[in-house]
Amino acid sequence: MQNFQFRRMQSQDRDEIIKMMMDFYSSDAVSTNGSEDIFNSNFDNCIKNNPFLEGYIFQVNNQIIGYAMIAKSFSTEFGKNCCWLEDLYLKSESRGLGIIPQFLSYLEKQYPNYVLKLEVEHENTHAVHVYEKQGFKSFPYFVMYKEV
């Protein structure tokens, strides 16, 4: 298994991360399209020490191969702090190498006694399988939202 590194996003990562966000949000893995304004806001919040959002880079040999964004909250459903895996993206050539399970293990060590949550499209059967293999379970309900 290759040795992958995870690190926090830095300002010099912007262009590459924004390109990956555009690819991610235009794929079948996500049901919304996002926008360049949203992508820039998300990136800015990741690097400005926002207490609710963290951005991570996945890299091999100093080459960026993916990214993740983690949003923090409290879950009254579980009675503990929560980390939402908001974005979890790997470039196509880096998929299937065991990076996501390593990152999830990394998060479990970083955030003990947290509940980890994520959203995944039902049709993304490979991702569902990876998450289930890592111990994730499906809720029997769906999530609703309203922008205000």
N, CA, C and O atoms as a GROMACS GRO file, in nm:
protein
  592
    1MET      N    1   0.084  -0.118   0.000
    1MET     CA    2   0.000   0.000   0.000
    1MET      C    3   0.089   0.125   0.000
    1MET      O    4   0.188   0.131   0.072
    2GLN      N    5   0.053   0.221  -0.080
    2GLN     CA    6   0.132   0.344  -0.091
    2GLN      C    7   0.117   0.430   0.034
    2GLN      O    8   0.019   0.419   0.107
    3ASN      N    9   0.214   0.516   0.056
    3ASN     CA   10   0.211   0.606   0.167
    3ASN      C   11   0.156   0.742   0.122
    3ASN      O   12   0.224   0.817   0.053
    4PHE      N   13   0.035   0.770   0.161
    4PHE     CA   14  -0.030   0.894   0.125
    4PHE      C   15  -0.015   0.992   0.239
    4PHE      O   16  -0.004   0.952   0.355
    5GLN      N   17  -0.015   1.120   0.207
    5GLN     CA   18  -0.009   1.222   0.309
    5GLN      C   19  -0.137   1.304   0.306
    5GLN      O   20  -0.194   1.330   0.200
    6PHE      N   21  -0.181   1.344   0.424
    6PHE     CA   22  -0.295   1.433   0.438
    6PHE      C   23  -0.244   1.558   0.508
    6PHE      O   24  -0.171   1.549   0.607
    7ARG      N   25  -0.282   1.673   0.457
    7ARG     CA   26  -0.244   1.799   0.519
    7ARG      C   27  -0.357   1.898   0.501
    7ARG      O   28  -0.446   1.878   0.418
    8ARG      N   29  -0.353   2.005   0.579
    8ARG     CA   30  -0.454   2.109   0.569
    8ARG      C   31  -0.431   2.190   0.441
    8ARG      O   32  -0.318   2.205   0.395
    9MET      N   33  -0.538   2.241   0.386
    9MET     CA   34  -0.530   2.327   0.267
    9MET      C   35  -0.452   2.453   0.300
    9MET      O   36  -0.455   2.503   0.413
   10GLN      N   37  -0.381   2.504   0.198
   10GLN     CA   38  -0.306   2.628   0.211
   10GLN      C   39  -0.341   2.717   0.092
   10GLN      O   40  -0.389   2.669  -0.011
   11SER      N   41  -0.316   2.845   0.106
   11SER     CA   42  -0.358   2.942   0.003
   11SER      C   43  -0.303   2.907  -0.135
   11SER      O   44  -0.372   2.929  -0.235
   12GLN      N   45  -0.182   2.854  -0.144
   12GLN     CA   46  -0.124   2.821  -0.275
   12GLN      C   47  -0.193   2.703  -0.343
   12GLN      O   48  -0.164   2.674  -0.459
   13ASP      N   49  -0.283   2.634  -0.274
   13ASP     CA   50  -0.356   2.520  -0.332
   13ASP      C   51  -0.481   2.563  -0.409
   13ASP      O   52  -0.543   2.480  -0.476
   14ARG      N   53  -0.518   2.690  -0.400
   14ARG     CA   54  -0.647   2.737  -0.451
   14ARG      C   55  -0.678   2.690  -0.594
   14ARG      O   56  -0.781   2.625  -0.615
   15ASP      N   57  -0.594   2.720  -0.690
   15ASP     CA   58  -0.627   2.690  -0.831
   15ASP      C   59  -0.654   2.542  -0.853
   15ASP      O   60  -0.751   2.504  -0.919
   16GLU      N   61  -0.569   2.459  -0.797
   16GLU     CA   62  -0.588   2.314  -0.818
   16GLU      C   63  -0.712   2.262  -0.747
   16GLU      O   64  -0.783   2.177  -0.801
   17ILE      N   65  -0.739   2.313  -0.628
   17ILE     CA   66  -0.857   2.269  -0.553
   17ILE      C   67  -0.984   2.316  -0.623
   17ILE      O   68  -1.080   2.240  -0.633
   18ILE      N   69  -0.986   2.440  -0.670
   18ILE     CA   70  -1.105   2.490  -0.741
   18ILE      C   71  -1.132   2.406  -0.865
   18ILE      O   72  -1.247   2.376  -0.895
   19LYS      N   73  -1.029   2.367  -0.939
   19LYS     CA   74  -1.048   2.280  -1.056
   19LYS      C   75  -1.108   2.146  -1.015
   19LYS      O   76  -1.198   2.095  -1.082
   20MET      N   77  -1.060   2.090  -0.904
   20MET     CA   78  -1.115   1.962  -0.858
   20MET      C   79  -1.260   1.978  -0.810
   20MET      O   80  -1.342   1.890  -0.832
   21MET      N   81  -1.291   2.091  -0.746
   21MET     CA   82  -1.429   2.117  -0.705
   21MET      C   83  -1.520   2.123  -0.826
   21MET      O   84  -1.630   2.067  -0.826
   22MET      N   85  -1.474   2.191  -0.930
   22MET     CA   86  -1.556   2.202  -1.052
   22MET      C   87  -1.581   2.063  -1.112
   22MET      O   88  -1.692   2.034  -1.157
   23ASP      N   89  -1.480   1.980  -1.113
   23ASP     CA   90  -1.495   1.843  -1.164
   23ASP      C   91  -1.590   1.763  -1.076
   23ASP      O   92  -1.680   1.696  -1.125
   24PHE      N   93  -1.570   1.772  -0.945
   24PHE     CA   94  -1.654   1.699  -0.849
   24PHE      C   95  -1.800   1.739  -0.862
   24PHE      O   96  -1.888   1.652  -0.872
   25TYR      N   97  -1.828   1.869  -0.863
   25TYR     CA   98  -1.966   1.916  -0.864
   25TYR      C   99  -2.033   1.904  -1.001
   25TYR      O  100  -2.154   1.923  -1.012
   26SER      N  101  -1.958   1.873  -1.104
   26SER     CA  102  -2.020   1.848  -1.235
   26SER      C  103  -2.033   1.698  -1.261
   26SER      O  104  -2.079   1.658  -1.368
   27SER      N  105  -1.993   1.615  -1.165
   27SER     CA  106  -1.998   1.470  -1.181
   27SER      C  107  -2.131   1.414  -1.131
   27SER      O  108  -2.212   1.485  -1.072
   28ASP      N  109  -2.152   1.286  -1.157
   28ASP     CA  110  -2.272   1.217  -1.108
   28ASP      C  111  -2.268   1.192  -0.958
   28ASP      O  112  -2.368   1.152  -0.900
   29ALA      N  113  -2.153   1.215  -0.894
   29ALA     CA  114  -2.139   1.190  -0.751
   29ALA      C  115  -2.212   1.294  -0.666
   29ALA      O  116  -2.234   1.272  -0.547
   30VAL      N  117  -2.248   1.407  -0.728
   30VAL     CA  118  -2.311   1.517  -0.655
   30VAL      C  119  -2.436   1.560  -0.730
   30VAL      O  120  -2.437   1.568  -0.853
   31SER      N  121  -2.543   1.587  -0.654
   31SER     CA  122  -2.670   1.623  -0.720
   31SER      C  123  -2.688   1.773  -0.737
   31SER      O  124  -2.787   1.817  -0.794
   32THR      N  125  -2.593   1.854  -0.687
   32THR     CA  126  -2.599   1.998  -0.708
   32THR      C  127  -2.478   2.041  -0.790
   32THR      O  128  -2.378   1.969  -0.796
   33ASN      N  129  -2.486   2.156  -0.853
   33ASN     CA  130  -2.378   2.200  -0.941
   33ASN      C  131  -2.279   2.294  -0.875
   33ASN      O  132  -2.167   2.307  -0.925
   34GLY      N  133  -2.314   2.358  -0.767
   34GLY     CA  134  -2.224   2.455  -0.706
   34GLY      C  135  -2.203   2.573  -0.799
   34GLY      O  136  -2.272   2.587  -0.900
   35SER      N  137  -2.108   2.658  -0.764
   35SER     CA  138  -2.073   2.773  -0.849
   35SER      C  139  -1.932   2.816  -0.811
   35SER      O  140  -1.881   2.778  -0.705
   36GLU      N  141  -1.872   2.894  -0.896
   36GLU     CA  142  -1.737   2.942  -0.866
   36GLU      C  143  -1.736   3.026  -0.739
   36GLU      O  144  -1.640   3.021  -0.662
   37ASP      N  145  -1.842   3.105  -0.716
   37ASP     CA  146  -1.851   3.185  -0.593
   37ASP      C  147  -1.855   3.095  -0.470
   37ASP      O  148  -1.787   3.122  -0.370
   38ILE      N  149  -1.934   2.989  -0.477
   38ILE     CA  150  -1.942   2.895  -0.364
   38ILE      C  151  -1.809   2.826  -0.344
   38ILE      O  152  -1.763   2.813  -0.230
   39PHE      N  153  -1.746   2.781  -0.452
   39PHE     CA  154  -1.617   2.711  -0.440
   39PHE      C  155  -1.513   2.803  -0.375
   39PHE      O  156  -1.439   2.759  -0.287
   40ASN      N  157  -1.508   2.929  -0.418
   40ASN     CA  158  -1.412   3.023  -0.360
   40ASN      C  159  -1.443   3.051  -0.213
   40ASN      O  160  -1.352   3.059  -0.131
   41SER      N  161  -1.570   3.065  -0.180
   41SER     CA  162  -1.609   3.086  -0.040
   41SER      C  163  -1.569   2.965   0.045
   41SER      O  164  -1.515   2.982   0.155
   42ASN      N  165  -1.595   2.846  -0.005
   42ASN     CA  166  -1.559   2.725   0.070
   42ASN      C  167  -1.408   2.719   0.092
   42ASN      O  168  -1.361   2.691   0.202
   43PHE      N  169  -1.333   2.744  -0.015
   43PHE     CA  170  -1.187   2.740  -0.002
   43PHE      C  171  -1.139   2.844   0.098
   43PHE      O  172  -1.058   2.815   0.185
   44ASP      N  173  -1.190   2.967   0.085
   44ASP     CA  174  -1.149   3.074   0.177
   44ASP      C  175  -1.177   3.036   0.322
   44ASP      O  176  -1.094   3.060   0.409
   45ASN      N  177  -1.293   2.978   0.347
   45ASN     CA  178  -1.327   2.938   0.483
   45ASN      C  179  -1.239   2.825   0.534
   45ASN      O  180  -1.213   2.815   0.654
   46CYS      N  181  -1.193   2.739   0.445
   46CYS     CA  182  -1.102   2.631   0.486
   46CYS      C  183  -0.967   2.684   0.532
   46CYS      O  184  -0.907   2.628   0.624
   47ILE      N  185  -0.919   2.790   0.470
   47ILE     CA  186  -0.784   2.838   0.504
   47ILE      C  187  -0.785   2.954   0.605
   47ILE      O  188  -0.679   2.998   0.649
   48LYS      N  189  -0.904   3.004   0.641
   48LYS     CA  190  -0.912   3.117   0.734
   48LYS      C  191  -0.947   3.076   0.876
   48LYS      O  192  -1.000   3.157   0.952
   49ASN      N  193  -0.917   2.955   0.912
   49ASN     CA  194  -0.942   2.907   1.049
   49ASN      C  195  -1.087   2.918   1.091
   49ASN      O  196  -1.115   2.950   1.207
   50ASN      N  197  -1.179   2.894   1.001
   50ASN     CA  198  -1.320   2.888   1.036
   50ASN      C  199  -1.338   2.769   1.132
   50ASN      O  200  -1.297   2.658   1.098
   51PRO      N  201  -1.397   2.789   1.249
   51PRO     CA  202  -1.409   2.679   1.345
   51PRO      C  203  -1.504   2.567   1.299
   51PRO      O  204  -1.506   2.460   1.358
   52PHE      N  205  -1.581   2.593   1.194
   52PHE     CA  206  -1.678   2.494   1.148
   52PHE      C  207  -1.636   2.420   1.022
   52PHE      O  208  -1.702   2.324   0.983
   53LEU      N  209  -1.526   2.461   0.957
   53LEU     CA  210  -1.488   2.400   0.830
   53LEU      C  211  -1.337   2.380   0.822
   53LEU      O  212  -1.260   2.470   0.854
   54GLU      N  213  -1.297   2.261   0.780
   54GLU     CA  214  -1.156   2.230   0.758
   54GLU      C  215  -1.140   2.173   0.619
   54GLU      O  216  -1.224   2.096   0.572
   55GLY      N  217  -1.032   2.209   0.553
   55GLY     CA  218  -1.002   2.154   0.422
   55GLY      C  219  -0.874   2.074   0.426
   55GLY      O  220  -0.774   2.117   0.484
   56TYR      N  221  -0.876   1.956   0.366
   56TYR     CA  222  -0.761   1.866   0.364
   56TYR      C  223  -0.718   1.838   0.221
   56TYR      O  224  -0.801   1.831   0.129
   57ILE      N  225  -0.590   1.823   0.204
   57ILE     CA  226  -0.529   1.785   0.076
   57ILE      C  227  -0.481   1.642   0.088
   57ILE      O  228  -0.425   1.604   0.191
   58PHE      N  229  -0.501   1.563  -0.017
   58PHE     CA  230  -0.442   1.430  -0.027
   58PHE      C  231  -0.328   1.442  -0.126
   58PHE      O  232  -0.344   1.498  -0.235
   59GLN      N  233  -0.213   1.392  -0.090
   59GLN     CA  234  -0.100   1.402  -0.183
   59GLN      C  235  -0.009   1.280  -0.175
   59GLN      O  236  -0.003   1.210  -0.074
   60VAL      N  237   0.061   1.257  -0.287
   60VAL     CA  238   0.164   1.155  -0.299
   60VAL      C  239   0.282   1.224  -0.368
   60VAL      O  240   0.263   1.288  -0.471
   61ASN      N  241   0.402   1.211  -0.312
   61ASN     CA  242   0.522   1.273  -0.370
   61ASN      C  243   0.500   1.421  -0.400
   61ASN      O  244   0.538   1.470  -0.507
   62ASN      N  245   0.438   1.492  -0.307
   62ASN     CA  246   0.410   1.636  -0.319
   62ASN      C  247   0.316   1.670  -0.434
   62ASN      O  248   0.306   1.787  -0.472
   63GLN      N  249   0.248   1.572  -0.491
   63GLN     CA  250   0.148   1.595  -0.596
   63GLN      C  251   0.009   1.584  -0.534
   63GLN      O  252  -0.023   1.485  -0.468
   64ILE      N  253  -0.073   1.685  -0.554
   64ILE     CA  254  -0.210   1.683  -0.502
   64ILE      C  255  -0.292   1.585  -0.586
   64ILE      O  256  -0.298   1.595  -0.708
   65ILE      N  257  -0.356   1.491  -0.517
   65ILE     CA  258  -0.438   1.390  -0.586
   65ILE      C  259  -0.584   1.395  -0.543
   65ILE      O  260  -0.667   1.321  -0.597
   66GLY      N  261  -0.617   1.482  -0.447
   66GLY     CA  262  -0.755   1.493  -0.403
   66GLY      C  263  -0.768   1.589  -0.287
   66GLY      O  264  -0.670   1.648  -0.241
   67TYR      N  265  -0.891   1.603  -0.240
   67TYR     CA  266  -0.918   1.692  -0.128
   67TYR      C  267  -1.043   1.646  -0.053
   67TYR      O  268  -1.121   1.565  -0.103
   68ALA      N  269  -1.059   1.699   0.066
   68ALA     CA  270  -1.179   1.676   0.146
   68ALA      C  271  -1.210   1.802   0.225
   68ALA      O  272  -1.121   1.880   0.258
   69MET      N  273  -1.338   1.821   0.253
   69MET     CA  274  -1.381   1.930   0.341
   69MET      C  275  -1.465   1.868   0.452
   69MET      O  276  -1.553   1.786   0.428
   70ILE      N  277  -1.434   1.910   0.574
   70ILE     CA  278  -1.501   1.858   0.692
   70ILE      C  279  -1.574   1.972   0.761
   70ILE      O  280  -1.511   2.071   0.799
   71ALA      N  281  -1.705   1.959   0.777
   71ALA     CA  282  -1.784   2.059   0.849
   71ALA      C  283  -1.818   2.004   0.987
   71ALA      O  284  -1.861   1.890   1.000
   72LYS      N  285  -1.797   2.086   1.089
   72LYS     CA  286  -1.820   2.042   1.227
   72LYS      C  287  -1.951   2.098   1.280
   72LYS      O  288  -1.990   2.211   1.249
   73SER      N  289  -2.017   2.017   1.361
   73SER     CA  290  -2.142   2.058   1.425
   73SER      C  291  -2.163   1.970   1.549
   73SER      O  292  -2.075   1.894   1.587
   74PHE      N  293  -2.279   1.983   1.609
   74PHE     CA  294  -2.317   1.896   1.719
   74PHE      C  295  -2.439   1.817   1.674
   74PHE      O  296  -2.530   1.873   1.614
   75SER      N  297  -2.441   1.688   1.701
   75SER     CA  298  -2.554   1.603   1.664
   75SER      C  299  -2.638   1.572   1.787
   75SER      O  300  -2.594   1.498   1.875
   76THR      N  301  -2.758   1.628   1.792
   76THR     CA  302  -2.848   1.595   1.903
   76THR      C  303  -2.897   1.452   1.890
   76THR      O  304  -2.936   1.390   1.989
   77GLU      N  305  -2.896   1.400   1.770
   77GLU     CA  306  -2.937   1.262   1.745
   77GLU      C  307  -2.843   1.162   1.814
   77GLU      O  308  -2.886   1.057   1.861
   78PHE      N  309  -2.714   1.197   1.820
   78PHE     CA  310  -2.613   1.110   1.881
   78PHE      C  311  -2.561   1.164   2.015
   78PHE      O  312  -2.494   1.092   2.089
   79GLY      N  313  -2.593   1.290   2.046
   79GLY     CA  314  -2.549   1.349   2.171
   79GLY      C  315  -2.400   1.375   2.177
   79GLY      O  316  -2.339   1.368   2.284
   80LYS      N  317  -2.340   1.406   2.062
   80LYS     CA  318  -2.197   1.435   2.058
   80LYS      C  319  -2.162   1.520   1.937
   80LYS      O  320  -2.245   1.542   1.849
   81ASN      N  321  -2.038   1.566   1.934
   81ASN     CA  322  -1.991   1.644   1.821
   81ASN      C  323  -1.993   1.560   1.694
   81ASN      O  324  -1.988   1.437   1.698
   82CYS      N  325  -2.000   1.630   1.582
   82CYS     CA  326  -2.017   1.563   1.452
   82CYS      C  327  -1.922   1.625   1.350
   82CYS      O  328  -1.900   1.746   1.349
   83CYS      N  329  -1.867   1.541   1.266
   83CYS     CA  330  -1.791   1.585   1.149
   83CYS      C  331  -1.866   1.536   1.025
   83CYS      O  332  -1.885   1.416   1.006
   84TRP      N  333  -1.909   1.629   0.943
   84TRP     CA  334  -1.970   1.598   0.815
   84TRP      C  335  -1.861   1.596   0.709
   84TRP      O  336  -1.789   1.695   0.693
   85LEU      N  337  -1.848   1.488   0.637
   85LEU     CA  338  -1.756   1.482   0.524
   85LEU      C  339  -1.830   1.544   0.407
   85LEU      O  340  -1.903   1.476   0.334
   86GLU      N  341  -1.810   1.673   0.388
   86GLU     CA  342  -1.885   1.749   0.288
   86GLU      C  343  -1.837   1.720   0.146
   86GLU      O  344  -1.919   1.695   0.058
   87ASP      N  345  -1.710   1.725   0.125
   87ASP     CA  346  -1.652   1.694  -0.006
   87ASP      C  347  -1.545   1.588   0.017
   87ASP      O  348  -1.465   1.600   0.110
   88LEU      N  349  -1.544   1.488  -0.066
   88LEU     CA  350  -1.442   1.383  -0.060
   88LEU      C  351  -1.414   1.346  -0.204
   88LEU      O  352  -1.490   1.272  -0.266
   89TYR      N  353  -1.303   1.398  -0.258
   89TYR     CA  354  -1.275   1.387  -0.401
   89TYR      C  355  -1.134   1.336  -0.426
   89TYR      O  356  -1.037   1.379  -0.362
   90LEU      N  357  -1.124   1.242  -0.518
   90LEU     CA  358  -0.995   1.193  -0.567
   90LEU      C  359  -0.992   1.205  -0.718
   90LEU      O  360  -1.092   1.178  -0.785
   91LYS      N  361  -0.878   1.245  -0.772
   91LYS     CA  362  -0.862   1.244  -0.917
   91LYS      C  363  -0.878   1.100  -0.965
   91LYS      O  364  -0.842   1.006  -0.894
   92SER      N  365  -0.933   1.083  -1.085
   92SER     CA  366  -0.968   0.949  -1.134
   92SER      C  367  -0.853   0.850  -1.130
   92SER      O  368  -0.874   0.733  -1.099
   93GLU      N  369  -0.731   0.895  -1.160
   93GLU     CA  370  -0.617   0.803  -1.163
   93GLU      C  371  -0.574   0.758  -1.023
   93GLU      O  372  -0.492   0.667  -1.010
   94SER      N  373  -0.628   0.821  -0.919
   94SER     CA  374  -0.590   0.786  -0.781
   94SER      C  375  -0.699   0.708  -0.708
   94SER      O  376  -0.683   0.677  -0.590
   95ARG      N  377  -0.807   0.678  -0.776
   95ARG     CA  378  -0.916   0.604  -0.712
   95ARG      C  379  -0.882   0.455  -0.704
   95ARG      O  380  -0.812   0.401  -0.790
   96GLY      N  381  -0.934   0.391  -0.600
   96GLY     CA  382  -0.914   0.248  -0.584
   96GLY      C  383  -0.780   0.210  -0.523
   96GLY      O  384  -0.743   0.093  -0.524
   97LEU      N  385  -0.706   0.307  -0.470
   97LEU     CA  386  -0.573   0.280  -0.412
   97LEU      C  387  -0.574   0.272  -0.260
   97LEU      O  388  -0.469   0.258  -0.198
   98GLY      N  389  -0.692   0.282  -0.200
   98GLY     CA  390  -0.701   0.275  -0.054
   98GLY      C  391  -0.684   0.407   0.018
   98GLY      O  392  -0.662   0.409   0.139
   99ILE      N  393  -0.694   0.516  -0.054
   99ILE     CA  394  -0.673   0.648   0.006
   99ILE      C  395  -0.789   0.684   0.100
   99ILE      O  396  -0.767   0.732   0.211
  100ILE      N  397  -0.911   0.662   0.055
  100ILE     CA  398  -1.028   0.700   0.136
  100ILE      C  399  -1.031   0.625   0.268
  100ILE      O  400  -1.050   0.688   0.372
  101PRO      N  401  -1.013   0.492   0.271
  101PRO     CA  402  -1.008   0.424   0.401
  101PRO      C  403  -0.898   0.479   0.493
  101PRO      O  404  -0.918   0.489   0.615
  102GLN      N  405  -0.782   0.515   0.437
  102GLN     CA  406  -0.675   0.573   0.520
  102GLN      C  407  -0.717   0.709   0.574
  102GLN      O  408  -0.687   0.742   0.689
  103PHE      N  409  -0.785   0.789   0.492
  103PHE     CA  410  -0.828   0.921   0.538
  103PHE      C  411  -0.934   0.907   0.647
  103PHE      O  412  -0.932   0.980   0.746
  104LEU      N  413  -1.027   0.814   0.630
  104LEU     CA  414  -1.130   0.794   0.732
  104LEU      C  415  -1.067   0.749   0.863
  104LEU      O  416  -1.110   0.793   0.970
  105SER      N  417  -0.968   0.663   0.857
  105SER     CA  418  -0.895   0.621   0.976
  105SER      C  419  -0.824   0.740   1.041
  105SER      O  420  -0.824   0.754   1.163
  106TYR      N  421  -0.764   0.825   0.959
  106TYR     CA  422  -0.699   0.947   1.006
  106TYR      C  423  -0.800   1.035   1.081
  106TYR      O  424  -0.770   1.086   1.189
  107LEU      N  425  -0.920   1.053   1.024
  107LEU     CA  426  -1.023   1.135   1.088
  107LEU      C  427  -1.066   1.074   1.221
  107LEU      O  428  -1.088   1.147   1.318
  108GLU      N  429  -1.080   0.944   1.226
  108GLU     CA  430  -1.120   0.878   1.351
  108GLU      C  431  -1.019   0.905   1.461
  108GLU      O  432  -1.056   0.920   1.578
  109LYS      N  433  -0.891   0.911   1.427
  109LYS     CA  434  -0.787   0.941   1.526
  109LYS      C  435  -0.788   1.089   1.563
  109LYS      O  436  -0.766   1.124   1.679
  110GLN      N  437  -0.815   1.177   1.464
  110GLN     CA  438  -0.819   1.321   1.489
  110GLN      C  439  -0.940   1.360   1.574
  110GLN      O  440  -0.932   1.453   1.655
  111TYR      N  441  -1.050   1.288   1.556
  111TYR     CA  442  -1.176   1.325   1.620
  111TYR      C  443  -1.238   1.206   1.694
  111TYR      O  444  -1.344   1.158   1.656
  112PRO      N  445  -1.171   1.160   1.799
  112PRO     CA  446  -1.230   1.050   1.876
  112PRO      C  447  -1.358   1.097   1.945
  112PRO      O  448  -1.371   1.214   1.983
  113ASN      N  449  -1.450   1.007   1.959
  113ASN     CA  450  -1.578   1.034   2.023
  113ASN      C  451  -1.664   1.134   1.944
  113ASN      O  452  -1.752   1.198   2.002
  114TYR      N  453  -1.640   1.147   1.816
  114TYR     CA  454  -1.725   1.223   1.725
  114TYR      C  455  -1.808   1.123   1.644
  114TYR      O  456  -1.771   1.006   1.634
  115VAL      N  457  -1.916   1.167   1.589
  115VAL     CA  458  -1.987   1.089   1.489
  115VAL      C  459  -1.946   1.145   1.353
  115VAL      O  460  -1.944   1.266   1.333
  116LEU      N  461  -1.913   1.056   1.260
  116LEU     CA  462  -1.880   1.097   1.123
  116LEU      C  463  -2.002   1.074   1.036
  116LEU      O  464  -2.062   0.966   1.040
  117LYS      N  465  -2.039   1.174   0.958
  117LYS     CA  466  -2.153   1.164   0.867
  117LYS      C  467  -2.110   1.205   0.728
  117LYS      O  468  -2.018   1.285   0.711
  118LEU      N  469  -2.176   1.149   0.629
  118LEU     CA  470  -2.153   1.188   0.491
  118LEU      C  471  -2.278   1.162   0.409
  118LEU      O  472  -2.366   1.087   0.450
  119GLU      N  473  -2.284   1.225   0.294
  119GLU     CA  474  -2.391   1.202   0.198
  119GLU      C  475  -2.330   1.138   0.076
  119GLU      O  476  -2.220   1.174   0.034
  120VAL      N  477  -2.401   1.043   0.019
  120VAL     CA  478  -2.353   0.975  -0.102
  120VAL      C  479  -2.475   0.944  -0.188
  120VAL      O  480  -2.581   0.907  -0.137
  121GLU      N  481  -2.460   0.958  -0.318
  121GLU     CA  482  -2.568   0.923  -0.410
  121GLU      C  483  -2.586   0.771  -0.410
  121GLU      O  484  -2.488   0.697  -0.414
  122HIS      N  485  -2.711   0.725  -0.406
  122HIS     CA  486  -2.738   0.580  -0.406
  122HIS      C  487  -2.675   0.511  -0.526
  122HIS      O  488  -2.631   0.396  -0.517
  123GLU      N  489  -2.672   0.582  -0.638
  123GLU     CA  490  -2.619   0.522  -0.761
  123GLU      C  491  -2.468   0.506  -0.758
  123GLU      O  492  -2.412   0.433  -0.841
  124ASN      N  493  -2.401   0.572  -0.666
  124ASN     CA  494  -2.256   0.563  -0.654
  124ASN      C  495  -2.222   0.439  -0.571
  124ASN      O  496  -2.172   0.449  -0.459
  125THR      N  497  -2.250   0.323  -0.629
  125THR     CA  498  -2.240   0.197  -0.554
  125THR      C  499  -2.099   0.167  -0.505
  125THR      O  500  -2.082   0.108  -0.398
  126HIS      N  501  -1.998   0.205  -0.582
  126HIS     CA  502  -1.861   0.181  -0.536
  126HIS      C  503  -1.832   0.259  -0.408
  126HIS      O  504  -1.778   0.204  -0.312
  127ALA      N  505  -1.869   0.387  -0.406
  127ALA     CA  506  -1.846   0.469  -0.287
  127ALA      C  507  -1.927   0.415  -0.169
  127ALA      O  508  -1.875   0.407  -0.057
  128VAL      N  509  -2.052   0.377  -0.193
  128VAL     CA  510  -2.135   0.319  -0.086
  128VAL      C  511  -2.066   0.197  -0.028
  128VAL      O  512  -2.060   0.181   0.094
  129HIS      N  513  -2.014   0.111  -0.114
  129HIS     CA  514  -1.944  -0.010  -0.068
  129HIS      C  515  -1.821   0.027   0.017
  129HIS      O  516  -1.799  -0.033   0.122
  130VAL      N  517  -1.742   0.123  -0.029
  130VAL     CA  518  -1.622   0.166   0.046
  130VAL      C  519  -1.663   0.215   0.184
  130VAL      O  520  -1.600   0.178   0.284
  131TYR      N  521  -1.766   0.300   0.192
  131TYR     CA  522  -1.807   0.356   0.320
  131TYR      C  523  -1.864   0.248   0.412
  131TYR      O  524  -1.836   0.247   0.532
  132GLU      N  525  -1.944   0.158   0.357
  132GLU     CA  526  -1.999   0.049   0.439
  132GLU      C  527  -1.887  -0.039   0.493
  132GLU      O  528  -1.892  -0.083   0.608
  133LYS      N  529  -1.788  -0.065   0.412
  133LYS     CA  530  -1.673  -0.145   0.455
  133LYS      C  531  -1.598  -0.078   0.570
  133LYS      O  532  -1.536  -0.146   0.652
  134GLN      N  533  -1.605   0.055   0.577
  134GLN     CA  534  -1.541   0.131   0.684
  134GLN      C  535  -1.633   0.150   0.806
  134GLN      O  536  -1.596   0.220   0.900
  135GLY      N  537  -1.752   0.088   0.804
  135GLY     CA  538  -1.841   0.091   0.919
  135GLY      C  539  -1.953   0.192   0.912
  135GLY      O  540  -2.029   0.204   1.009
  136PHE      N  541  -1.967   0.266   0.801
  136PHE     CA  542  -2.077   0.361   0.788
  136PHE      C  543  -2.208   0.285   0.765
  136PHE      O  544  -2.210   0.179   0.702
  137LYS      N  545  -2.316   0.342   0.817
  137LYS     CA  546  -2.450   0.285   0.801
  137LYS      C  547  -2.541   0.389   0.739
  137LYS      O  548  -2.518   0.509   0.752
  138SER      N  549  -2.645   0.342   0.672
  138SER     CA  550  -2.743   0.432   0.610
  138SER      C  551  -2.852   0.468   0.710
  138SER      O  552  -2.891   0.386   0.793
  139PHE      N  553  -2.900   0.591   0.701
  139PHE     CA  554  -3.017   0.632   0.778
  139PHE      C  555  -3.142   0.588   0.703
  139PHE      O  556  -3.140   0.578   0.580
  140PRO      N  557  -3.250   0.562   0.774
  140PRO     CA  558  -3.374   0.524   0.707
  140PRO      C  559  -3.457   0.644   0.661
  140PRO      O  560  -3.575   0.629   0.630
  141TYR      N  561  -3.397   0.761   0.658
  141TYR     CA  562  -3.467   0.882   0.616
  141TYR      C  563  -3.380   0.961   0.521
  141TYR      O  564  -3.263   0.928   0.500
  142PHE      N  565  -3.437   1.065   0.463
  142PHE     CA  566  -3.359   1.150   0.374
  142PHE      C  567  -3.344   1.288   0.437
  142PHE      O  568  -3.418   1.324   0.528
  143VAL      N  569  -3.250   1.364   0.387
  143VAL     CA  570  -3.221   1.497   0.439
  143VAL      C  571  -3.292   1.599   0.353
  143VAL      O  572  -3.295   1.588   0.230
  144MET      N  573  -3.350   1.699   0.417
  144MET     CA  574  -3.414   1.808   0.346
  144MET      C  575  -3.338   1.938   0.376
  144MET      O  576  -3.265   1.945   0.475
  145TYR      N  577  -3.355   2.039   0.292
  145TYR     CA  578  -3.287   2.165   0.315
  145TYR      C  579  -3.368   2.280   0.259
  145TYR      O  580  -3.457   2.262   0.176
  146LYS      N  581  -3.334   2.399   0.306
  146LYS     CA  582  -3.392   2.522   0.254
  146LYS      C  583  -3.285   2.630   0.266
  146LYS      O  584  -3.231   2.651   0.375
  147GLU      N  585  -3.254   2.699   0.157
  147GLU     CA  586  -3.159   2.811   0.164
  147GLU      C  587  -3.235   2.937   0.200
  147GLU      O  588  -3.341   2.965   0.145
  148VAL      N  589  -3.180   3.012   0.293
  148VAL     CA  590  -3.245   3.137   0.336
  148VAL      C  591  -3.148   3.252   0.323
  148VAL      O  592  -3.183   3.366   0.354
   0.00000   0.00000   0.00000
